[in-house]
Amino acid sequence: MNNGLRDLARELYRAQQQVERLERLLLSASPEEGLAIQDELQDVRAERQQLQKIIDGRKDSSPLPRKF
């Protein structure tokens, strides 16, 4: 695993931890707090999804030609 992919994996892990933290907060939040948490949660989920797509794309790119 090269350093770039390792850094992305760390960022993905951080984003996943943040999603889980916000989901727990949302369970006990007031309606007003819940709206703010949902906005932040939506942003973090989008970041997590984007990181996952980047990582998946890097894993798929192989220096060897593929045969179909």
Residue pairs with C-beta under 8 A, 6 or more apart in sequence:
1 9
4 58
5 55
5 58
5 59
8 51
8 54
8 55
8 58
9 55
11 51
12 48
12 51
12 52
12 55
15 44
15 47
15 48
15 51
16 48
18 44
19 41
19 44
19 45
19 48
22 37
22 40
22 41
22 44
23 41
25 33
25 37
26 34
26 37
26 38
26 41
29 37
